[in-house]
Amino acid sequence: MNYRPHHTAISVRNLDKSLEFYRTLGYEQAYRYDEADGSMSIVHLRLGSSFLEIFAYKKNVNAPPVNYEYANDLEDIGVKHIALWTDDIEAALTDLKNKGLATEDTKITVGRTKVSYFFIKDPDNVWVEFVKDDRYQ
């Protein structure tokens, strides 16, 4: 039996804003399904060999964004964040600042596991981590 990562799924309030955000990170739309009555949409975005599956329900348009603490409350059980590898952590931070997705307060940290990383939030406050990790190359 063989396994490999396939996708991560998130639910969003505003599909257009989320698609714009994730396309800015390099994701490309691979598939889209829209319910005939307009009640929901599902979009699969591809980045390399993995996918981000986005669910957008009409009933959530006016819902407040999630309110996770930094890196999504790591001590609590549950999914914490989406992580993207980069070959140049400093250039990634500069790029995201230039695109308005990271702020001047966004800082690179070297974590306990000895990798460099930083976090930004998507339009619904879901944390997206950028990590420079070559330990397993």
C-alpha positions in Angstrom: 0.0 0.0 0.0 1.3 3.5 -0.9 0.2 6.8 0.5 1.1 10.4 -0.3 -0.4 13.8 0.7 -3.3 14.7 -1.5 -5.2 17.7 -0.1 -6.1 20.0 2.8 -9.7 21.3 3.1 -10.9 24.6 4.4 -14.2 26.4 4.5 -14.3 30.1 3.7 -16.7 33.0 3.8 -15.8 34.7 0.5 -14.7 32.3 -2.2 -13.5 35.1 -4.5 -11.2 36.6 -1.8 -9.9 33.2 -0.8 -9.2 32.3 -4.5 -7.3 35.6 -5.0 -5.3 35.0 -1.8 -4.2 31.4 -2.6 -3.6 32.2 -6.3 -1.2 34.9 -5.1 0.7 32.1 -3.3 1.0 30.1 -6.6 -2.1 27.8 -6.4 -3.9 27.2 -9.7 -7.5 26.1 -10.0 -7.8 22.4 -11.0 -11.6 21.9 -10.5 -14.7 23.7 -9.5 -18.2 22.6 -8.6 -21.1 25.0 -8.0 -24.4 23.8 -6.6 -27.2 24.7 -9.0 -29.1 26.7 -6.3 -26.0 28.7 -5.4 -25.9 27.4 -1.9 -22.3 26.2 -2.1 -19.2 25.8 -4.2 -16.1 23.5 -4.0 -12.9 24.5 -5.6 -9.7 22.4 -5.8 -6.5 24.4 -6.1 -3.2 22.7 -7.1 0.2 23.7 -5.9 2.8 21.2 -7.0 1.5 17.7 -6.3 -0.9 18.7 -3.6 -4.3 20.3 -3.5 -6.2 22.8 -1.3 -9.9 22.0 -1.3 -12.0 25.1 -0.6 -15.7 24.9 0.5 -17.8 28.0 0.3 -21.3 27.9 1.7 -23.6 30.8 1.0 -24.8 30.7 4.7 -21.3 31.6 5.8 -20.9 34.8 3.8 -21.6 37.0 6.9 -20.0 34.7 9.5 -17.1 36.2 11.4 -13.6 35.0 10.5 -12.1 32.4 12.8 -10.2 33.7 15.8 -7.2 31.5 16.3 -4.3 32.5 18.3 -0.9 32.6 16.7 -0.3 29.4 14.7 -3.8 28.1 15.7 -3.7 27.3 19.4 -1.1 24.6 19.2 -1.9 23.2 22.6 -5.5 22.5 21.6 -6.4 19.3 19.6 -7.2 19.8 15.9 -5.8 21.0 12.6 -3.5 23.9 13.1 -2.4 25.5 9.8 -1.4 25.1 6.2 2.4 25.0 5.6 4.2 25.8 2.4 7.9 25.1 1.9 10.2 27.7 0.4 13.8 27.6 -0.7 14.5 31.2 0.5 12.6 32.2 3.7 13.9 35.8 3.6 12.9 36.3 -0.1 9.5 34.7 0.6 8.8 37.2 3.4 9.9 40.1 1.3 7.7 38.9 -1.6 4.6 38.5 0.7 5.2 42.0 2.2 5.4 43.4 -1.3 2.1 41.7 -2.2 0.4 43.1 0.9 0.0 39.6 2.5 2.6 40.0 5.3 3.0 43.0 7.5 6.1 44.8 8.8 5.4 42.9 12.1 5.8 39.5 10.4 9.1 38.1 11.6 11.1 35.0 10.7 11.5 32.6 13.7 13.9 29.7 14.1 11.8 27.1 15.9 12.5 24.3 18.4 12.9 21.9 15.5 15.6 24.1 14.0 13.6 25.3 10.9 13.0 28.9 9.9 9.4 29.9 9.5 6.8 32.7 9.6 3.1 32.9 9.5 0.5 35.0 7.7 -3.3 34.8 7.7 -5.7 34.1 4.9 -8.9 36.2 4.4 -10.6 34.0 7.1 -7.7 34.2 9.5 -6.5 30.7 8.8 -2.8 30.6 9.5 -0.5 29.8 6.5 3.1 29.0 7.5 6.1 29.4 5.3 9.0 27.2 6.2 12.6 26.7 5.1 13.3 23.1 6.0 16.0 21.1 4.2 16.5 18.5 6.9 15.0 15.7 4.9 16.3 16.5 1.4 
